[in-house]
Amino acid sequence: MTNVDSKKIKLDSLHERHSGLTPSLSGSFFEAASVCLSRHHSSPVQIEITRDGGATNRALEFQRPDDRMLNAWANAIDATENGAYGMSLAAVEVEEQMVAIRRAETLTGADWYIAPIGTKPVDLEDSFRLEVSGVDAGDRTVVEARLREKIAQTRRGASNLPAIASVVGFKGKAIAMQRVSNAK
């Protein structure tokens, strides 16, 4: 079941709400996502976020890239990866009320540590791991297949923290998220 929610995905200025991001990194994620989205769409778009067996459509505005931005993000793999980071962090903020607090270490099975909005975690005990991936082209079938891969990756990670796997489909205007238990 899909419902429409008035909350928007706020992709710009993530650093103002996510203590684990700097202004420069936040700006890079916004630029990369704008480049990836502009390959297939014009702003604004409706993004379908699926999680917990349901779906919500949320509005998202992005910047129209100029030639300089397109040249800076000409590597499609880097643009897709960084754009997916921004989109996923913005989505967990609105859907899970969590924000990035720190980049995850190698082999944790995740990219970021996230925690509930408003918490000041001294350590990571109340945090979740966030594993992120992006696909430029393809439909929801491709996004769902990648999500299954990311779920398996988080389970193999060297961490006992719970996780959320998230996959962004830029052409399909979709974000698929799933909480992941440590059960193998």
C-alpha atoms as an extended CHARMM CRD file, in Angstrom:
* protein
*
       184  EXT
         1         1  MET       CA              0.0000000000        0.0000000000        0.0000000000  PROA      1               0.0000000000
         2         2  THR       CA              1.3390000000        3.4360000000       -0.9600000000  PROA      2               0.0000000000
         3         3  ASN       CA              0.3500000000        6.6060000000        0.8020000000  PROA      3               0.0000000000
         4         4  VAL       CA              1.3280000000       10.2080000000        0.1500000000  PROA      4               0.0000000000
         5         5  ASP       CA              2.8660000000       12.1070000000        3.0330000000  PROA      5               0.0000000000
         6         6  SER       CA              3.3250000000       15.8490000000        3.2280000000  PROA      6               0.0000000000
         7         7  LYS       CA              6.8420000000       15.5250000000        4.6550000000  PROA      7               0.0000000000
         8         8  LYS       CA              9.5190000000       16.1990000000        2.0800000000  PROA      8               0.0000000000
         9         9  ILE       CA             12.9060000000       14.6050000000        1.7610000000  PROA      9               0.0000000000
        10        10  LYS       CA             15.2800000000       17.4730000000        2.5120000000  PROA      10              0.0000000000
        11        11  LEU       CA             18.4650000000       16.6890000000        0.6180000000  PROA      11              0.0000000000
        12        12  ASP       CA             20.2180000000       20.0330000000        0.9240000000  PROA      12              0.0000000000
        13        13  SER       CA             22.0360000000       21.1820000000        4.0810000000  PROA      13              0.0000000000
        14        14  LEU       CA             22.1980000000       17.6930000000        5.6240000000  PROA      14              0.0000000000
        15        15  HSD       CA             25.1050000000       18.8550000000        7.7990000000  PROA      15              0.0000000000
        16        16  GLU       CA             22.7470000000       21.1680000000        9.6960000000  PROA      16              0.0000000000
        17        17  ARG       CA             20.8330000000       18.1480000000       10.9900000000  PROA      17              0.0000000000
        18        18  HSD       CA             23.4030000000       15.3090000000       10.8310000000  PROA      18              0.0000000000
        19        19  SER       CA             26.2810000000       15.8690000000       13.2560000000  PROA      19              0.0000000000
        20        20  GLY       CA             28.3980000000       13.2730000000       11.4300000000  PROA      20              0.0000000000
        21        21  LEU       CA             28.5590000000       15.3640000000        8.2570000000  PROA      21              0.0000000000
        22        22  THR       CA             30.5690000000       18.4480000000        7.4020000000  PROA      22              0.0000000000
        23        23  PRO       CA             29.2180000000       21.2200000000        5.1750000000  PROA      23              0.0000000000
        24        24  SER       CA             31.5770000000       20.1480000000        2.3720000000  PROA      24              0.0000000000
        25        25  LEU       CA             30.5710000000       16.5000000000        2.5250000000  PROA      25              0.0000000000
        26        26  SER       CA             26.8880000000       17.4120000000        2.7120000000  PROA      26              0.0000000000
        27        27  GLY       CA             27.2740000000       19.6640000000       -0.3330000000  PROA      27              0.0000000000
        28        28  SER       CA             29.0180000000       16.8900000000       -2.2540000000  PROA      28              0.0000000000
        29        29  PHE       CA             26.1860000000       14.4680000000       -1.5320000000  PROA      29              0.0000000000
        30        30  PHE       CA             23.6210000000       17.0510000000       -2.6640000000  PROA      30              0.0000000000
        31        31  GLU       CA             25.5230000000       17.7270000000       -5.8850000000  PROA      31              0.0000000000
        32        32  ALA       CA             26.0210000000       14.0310000000       -6.6700000000  PROA      32              0.0000000000
        33        33  ALA       CA             22.3540000000       13.2030000000       -6.0540000000  PROA      33              0.0000000000
        34        34  SER       CA             21.3190000000       16.1650000000       -8.2150000000  PROA      34              0.0000000000
        35        35  VAL       CA             23.5120000000       14.9300000000      -11.0680000000  PROA      35              0.0000000000
        36        36  CYS       CA             22.1610000000       11.3720000000      -10.7920000000  PROA      36              0.0000000000
        37        37  LEU       CA             18.5270000000       12.4490000000      -10.5930000000  PROA      37              0.0000000000
        38        38  SER       CA             18.9120000000       14.9450000000      -13.4560000000  PROA      38              0.0000000000
        39        39  ARG       CA             20.0220000000       12.1280000000      -15.7940000000  PROA      39              0.0000000000
        40        40  HSD       CA             16.4310000000       10.8790000000      -15.7390000000  PROA      40              0.0000000000
        41        41  HSD       CA             14.1540000000       13.5470000000      -14.2060000000  PROA      41              0.0000000000
        42        42  SER       CA             13.4660000000       17.2290000000      -13.6160000000  PROA      42              0.0000000000
        43        43  SER       CA             13.0020000000       18.6720000000      -10.1430000000  PROA      43              0.0000000000
        44        44  PRO       CA             10.8270000000       18.2330000000       -8.1520000000  PROA      44              0.0000000000
        45        45  VAL       CA             10.1630000000       14.4800000000       -8.1180000000  PROA      45              0.0000000000
        46        46  GLN       CA              8.1230000000       12.0720000000       -6.0310000000  PROA      46              0.0000000000
        47        47  ILE       CA             10.3010000000        9.3780000000       -4.4540000000  PROA      47              0.0000000000
        48        48  GLU       CA              8.7030000000        6.1280000000       -3.3370000000  PROA      48              0.0000000000
        49        49  ILE       CA             10.2260000000        4.8650000000       -0.0960000000  PROA      49              0.0000000000
        50        50  THR       CA              9.4430000000        1.2560000000        0.7200000000  PROA      50              0.0000000000
        51        51  ARG       CA             10.0050000000       -0.1520000000        4.1900000000  PROA      51              0.0000000000
        52        52  ASP       CA              8.3020000000       -2.5350000000        6.5850000000  PROA      52              0.0000000000
        53        53  GLY       CA              5.9710000000       -3.8260000000        3.8770000000  PROA      53              0.0000000000
        54        54  GLY       CA              4.5630000000       -0.3850000000        3.0890000000  PROA      54              0.0000000000
        55        55  ALA       CA              5.4220000000        2.5340000000        0.8610000000  PROA      55              0.0000000000
        56        56  THR       CA              5.2900000000        6.2990000000        1.1210000000  PROA      56              0.0000000000
        57        57  ASN       CA              5.6930000000        8.8970000000       -1.6100000000  PROA      57              0.0000000000
        58        58  ARG       CA              7.6860000000       11.9520000000       -0.6370000000  PROA      58              0.0000000000
        59        59  ALA       CA              8.5520000000       15.0810000000       -2.5900000000  PROA      59              0.0000000000
        60        60  LEU       CA             12.2160000000       15.8350000000       -3.2770000000  PROA      60              0.0000000000
        61        61  GLU       CA             13.7210000000       18.9210000000       -4.8530000000  PROA      61              0.0000000000
        62        62  PHE       CA             17.1790000000       18.8910000000       -6.3630000000  PROA      62              0.0000000000
        63        63  GLN       CA             19.4860000000       21.3200000000       -8.0670000000  PROA      63              0.0000000000
        64        64  ARG       CA             19.6980000000       21.4670000000      -11.8510000000  PROA      64              0.0000000000
        65        65  PRO       CA             23.3860000000       20.7740000000      -12.5270000000  PROA      65              0.0000000000
        66        66  ASP       CA             25.3740000000       23.1630000000      -14.6780000000  PROA      66              0.0000000000
        67        67  ASP       CA             28.2540000000       22.0690000000      -16.9310000000  PROA      67              0.0000000000
        68        68  ARG       CA             30.8190000000       22.5260000000      -14.1810000000  PROA      68              0.0000000000
        69        69  MET       CA             28.9070000000       20.2450000000      -11.7990000000  PROA      69              0.0000000000
        70        70  LEU       CA             28.3580000000       17.6540000000      -14.5320000000  PROA      70              0.0000000000
        71        71  ASN       CA             32.0840000000       17.6800000000      -15.3070000000  PROA      71              0.0000000000
        72        72  ALA       CA             32.9920000000       17.3630000000      -11.6170000000  PROA      72              0.0000000000
        73        73  TRP       CA             30.7010000000       14.3310000000      -11.2680000000  PROA      73              0.0000000000
        74        74  ALA       CA             31.4740000000       12.7440000000      -14.6580000000  PROA      74              0.0000000000
        75        75  ASN       CA             32.5010000000        9.4650000000      -12.9820000000  PROA      75              0.0000000000
        76        76  ALA       CA             29.1340000000        7.7010000000      -12.8420000000  PROA      76              0.0000000000
        77        77  ILE       CA             30.1950000000        5.2290000000      -10.1320000000  PROA      77              0.0000000000
        78        78  ASP       CA             31.3790000000        7.9570000000       -7.7550000000  PROA      78              0.0000000000
        79        79  ALA       CA             28.3180000000       10.1080000000       -8.4420000000  PROA      79              0.0000000000
        80        80  THR       CA             25.9300000000        7.2070000000       -7.8510000000  PROA      80              0.0000000000
        81        81  GLU       CA             27.6570000000        6.1660000000       -4.6150000000  PROA      81              0.0000000000
        82        82  ASN       CA             27.8180000000        9.6720000000       -3.1590000000  PROA      82              0.0000000000
        83        83  GLY       CA             24.3380000000       10.5880000000       -4.3590000000  PROA      83              0.0000000000
        84        84  ALA       CA             22.9740000000        7.4510000000       -2.7030000000  PROA      84              0.0000000000
        85        85  TYR       CA             24.6320000000        8.4220000000        0.5870000000  PROA      85              0.0000000000
        86        86  GLY       CA             22.8140000000       11.7460000000        0.5700000000  PROA      86              0.0000000000
        87        87  MET       CA             19.4750000000       10.3040000000       -0.4800000000  PROA      87              0.0000000000
        88        88  SER       CA             19.6260000000        7.4800000000        2.0890000000  PROA      88              0.0000000000
        89        89  LEU       CA             20.6410000000        9.7710000000        4.9440000000  PROA      89              0.0000000000
        90        90  ALA       CA             17.8250000000       12.1780000000        4.0570000000  PROA      90              0.0000000000
        91        91  ALA       CA             15.3750000000        9.2550000000        3.8670000000  PROA      91              0.0000000000
        92        92  VAL       CA             16.3180000000        7.7380000000        7.2540000000  PROA      92              0.0000000000
        93        93  GLU       CA             15.9460000000       11.2050000000        8.7430000000  PROA      93              0.0000000000
        94        94  VAL       CA             12.3200000000       11.5260000000        7.6460000000  PROA      94              0.0000000000
        95        95  GLU       CA             11.3190000000        7.8430000000        7.8330000000  PROA      95              0.0000000000
        96        96  GLU       CA             13.2390000000        6.5980000000       10.8820000000  PROA      96              0.0000000000
        97        97  GLN       CA             13.8960000000        9.9220000000       12.6670000000  PROA      97              0.0000000000
        98        98  MET       CA             17.6260000000        9.1220000000       12.6910000000  PROA      98              0.0000000000
        99        99  VAL       CA             20.6570000000       11.1180000000       11.5750000000  PROA      99              0.0000000000
       100       100  ALA       CA             24.2750000000       10.3470000000       10.7310000000  PROA      100             0.0000000000
       101       101  ILE       CA             26.6190000000       10.6720000000       13.6860000000  PROA      101             0.0000000000
       102       102  ARG       CA             29.7670000000        9.0890000000       12.2760000000  PROA      102             0.0000000000
       103       103  ARG       CA             31.2530000000        7.2640000000        9.2950000000  PROA      103             0.0000000000
       104       104  ALA       CA             31.5340000000        3.5130000000        9.8840000000  PROA      104             0.0000000000
       105       105  GLU       CA             34.8360000000        1.6920000000        9.8970000000  PROA      105             0.0000000000
       106       106  THR       CA             35.8390000000       -0.8360000000        7.2560000000  PROA      106             0.0000000000
       107       107  LEU       CA             34.4390000000       -4.3730000000        7.7220000000  PROA      107             0.0000000000
       108       108  THR       CA             31.4720000000       -3.2880000000        9.8790000000  PROA      108             0.0000000000
       109       109  GLY       CA             29.1090000000       -4.1900000000        7.0500000000  PROA      109             0.0000000000
       110       110  ALA       CA             27.9180000000       -0.5940000000        6.8350000000  PROA      110             0.0000000000
       111       111  ASP       CA             28.7970000000        2.8980000000        5.6800000000  PROA      111             0.0000000000
       112       112  TRP       CA             27.4370000000        5.0880000000        8.4900000000  PROA      112             0.0000000000
       113       113  TYR       CA             26.3850000000        5.0640000000       12.1180000000  PROA      113             0.0000000000
       114       114  ILE       CA             23.0160000000        6.7010000000       12.6810000000  PROA      114             0.0000000000
       115       115  ALA       CA             21.1730000000        7.5440000000       15.8910000000  PROA      115             0.0000000000
       116       116  PRO       CA             17.7870000000        9.0060000000       16.8490000000  PROA      116             0.0000000000
       117       117  ILE       CA             17.3700000000       12.7350000000       16.2130000000  PROA      117             0.0000000000
       118       118  GLY       CA             18.2200000000       14.7650000000       19.2830000000  PROA      118             0.0000000000
       119       119  THR       CA             20.3970000000       12.1690000000       21.0010000000  PROA      119             0.0000000000
       120       120  LYS       CA             23.9600000000       12.9880000000       21.9200000000  PROA      120             0.0000000000
       121       121  PRO       CA             25.5380000000        9.5410000000       21.8010000000  PROA      121             0.0000000000
       122       122  VAL       CA             28.7540000000        9.3730000000       23.7650000000  PROA      122             0.0000000000
       123       123  ASP       CA             29.4160000000        5.9520000000       22.3140000000  PROA      123             0.0000000000
       124       124  LEU       CA             27.6960000000        3.8780000000       19.6630000000  PROA      124             0.0000000000
       125       125  GLU       CA             25.6250000000        1.5850000000       21.9090000000  PROA      125             0.0000000000
       126       126  ASP       CA             22.2900000000        3.1910000000       20.9320000000  PROA      126             0.0000000000
       127       127  SER       CA             23.2450000000        3.5500000000       17.2780000000  PROA      127             0.0000000000
       128       128  PHE       CA             22.3580000000        1.6570000000       14.1360000000  PROA      128             0.0000000000
       129       129  ARG       CA             24.5950000000        0.8620000000       11.2150000000  PROA      129             0.0000000000
       130       130  LEU       CA             23.4120000000        2.1530000000        7.8280000000  PROA      130             0.0000000000
       131       131  GLU       CA             24.5040000000        0.3030000000        4.6900000000  PROA      131             0.0000000000
       132       132  VAL       CA             23.9040000000        2.2740000000        1.4900000000  PROA      132             0.0000000000
       133       133  SER       CA             23.9590000000        1.4380000000       -2.1920000000  PROA      133             0.0000000000
       134       134  GLY       CA             22.7230000000        3.1350000000       -5.3230000000  PROA      134             0.0000000000
       135       135  VAL       CA             21.7300000000        2.0870000000       -8.8130000000  PROA      135             0.0000000000
       136       136  ASP       CA             21.5570000000        4.5970000000      -11.6250000000  PROA      136             0.0000000000
       137       137  ALA       CA             19.2840000000        2.6700000000      -13.9870000000  PROA      137             0.0000000000
       138       138  GLY       CA             16.8900000000       -0.1960000000      -13.5590000000  PROA      138             0.0000000000
       139       139  ASP       CA             13.4650000000       -0.7060000000      -12.0840000000  PROA      139             0.0000000000
       140       140  ARG       CA             12.2980000000       -1.7460000000       -8.6310000000  PROA      140             0.0000000000
       141       141  THR       CA             13.3300000000       -5.3440000000       -9.3380000000  PROA      141             0.0000000000
       142       142  VAL       CA             16.9540000000       -4.2000000000       -9.5900000000  PROA      142             0.0000000000
       143       143  VAL       CA             16.6220000000       -2.1160000000       -6.4090000000  PROA      143             0.0000000000
       144       144  GLU       CA             15.0810000000       -5.0330000000       -4.4800000000  PROA      144             0.0000000000
       145       145  ALA       CA             17.7920000000       -7.4350000000       -5.6820000000  PROA      145             0.0000000000
       146       146  ARG       CA             20.5080000000       -5.0230000000       -4.5300000000  PROA      146             0.0000000000
       147       147  LEU       CA             18.7140000000       -4.6170000000       -1.1910000000  PROA      147             0.0000000000
       148       148  ARG       CA             18.9380000000       -8.3760000000       -0.6100000000  PROA      148             0.0000000000
       149       149  GLU       CA             22.7080000000       -8.1860000000       -1.2560000000  PROA      149             0.0000000000
       150       150  LYS       CA             23.0910000000       -5.2980000000        1.1850000000  PROA      150             0.0000000000
       151       151  ILE       CA             21.0940000000       -7.1160000000        3.8700000000  PROA      151             0.0000000000
       152       152  ALA       CA             23.4620000000      -10.0760000000        3.5660000000  PROA      152             0.0000000000
       153       153  GLN       CA             26.4620000000       -7.7290000000        3.7410000000  PROA      153             0.0000000000
       154       154  THR       CA             25.2770000000       -6.1180000000        6.9700000000  PROA      154             0.0000000000
       155       155  ARG       CA             24.7740000000       -9.5360000000        8.5430000000  PROA      155             0.0000000000
       156       156  ARG       CA             28.3790000000      -10.4850000000        7.6940000000  PROA      156             0.0000000000
       157       157  GLY       CA             29.7370000000       -7.2630000000        9.2010000000  PROA      157             0.0000000000
       158       158  ALA       CA             32.0270000000       -7.2670000000       12.2160000000  PROA      158             0.0000000000
       159       159  SER       CA             29.5500000000       -5.4670000000       14.4590000000  PROA      159             0.0000000000
       160       160  ASN       CA             26.8150000000       -6.4320000000       16.8770000000  PROA      160             0.0000000000
       161       161  LEU       CA             24.8330000000       -3.2220000000       16.2780000000  PROA      161             0.0000000000
       162       162  PRO       CA             21.4870000000       -3.4380000000       14.4970000000  PROA      162             0.0000000000
       163       163  ALA       CA             21.4510000000       -2.1710000000       10.9310000000  PROA      163             0.0000000000
       164       164  ILE       CA             19.3500000000       -0.6520000000        8.2030000000  PROA      164             0.0000000000
       165       165  ALA       CA             20.0950000000       -1.4650000000        4.5860000000  PROA      165             0.0000000000
       166       166  SER       CA             19.1130000000        1.1600000000        2.0220000000  PROA      166             0.0000000000
       167       167  VAL       CA             19.2180000000        1.1400000000       -1.7720000000  PROA      167             0.0000000000
       168       168  VAL       CA             18.5010000000        4.1800000000       -3.9360000000  PROA      168             0.0000000000
       169       169  GLY       CA             17.2240000000        3.7680000000       -7.5010000000  PROA      169             0.0000000000
       170       170  PHE       CA             17.7440000000        7.0710000000       -9.3010000000  PROA      170             0.0000000000
       171       171  LYS       CA             15.9130000000        6.2730000000      -12.5440000000  PROA      171             0.0000000000
       172       172  GLY       CA             13.1490000000        4.4290000000      -10.6890000000  PROA      172             0.0000000000
       173       173  LYS       CA             12.7220000000        7.2610000000       -8.1330000000  PROA      173             0.0000000000
       174       174  ALA       CA             12.7830000000        4.6590000000       -5.3700000000  PROA      174             0.0000000000
       175       175  ILE       CA             14.4590000000        4.0500000000       -2.0280000000  PROA      175             0.0000000000
       176       176  ALA       CA             14.1020000000        0.6010000000       -0.4880000000  PROA      176             0.0000000000
       177       177  MET       CA             15.0230000000        0.2920000000        3.2050000000  PROA      177             0.0000000000
       178       178  GLN       CA             14.9450000000       -2.6130000000        5.6070000000  PROA      178             0.0000000000
       179       179  ARG       CA             15.9610000000       -3.0900000000        9.2090000000  PROA      179             0.0000000000
       180       180  VAL       CA             18.3680000000       -5.9870000000        9.5790000000  PROA      180             0.0000000000
       181       181  SER       CA             18.7640000000       -8.2350000000       12.5950000000  PROA      181             0.0000000000
       182       182  ASN       CA             22.0530000000       -9.8750000000       13.4690000000  PROA      182             0.0000000000
       183       183  ALA       CA             20.5580000000      -13.3080000000       12.8060000000  PROA      183             0.0000000000
       184       184  LYS       CA             22.5500000000      -15.0920000000       10.1640000000  PROA      184             0.0000000000
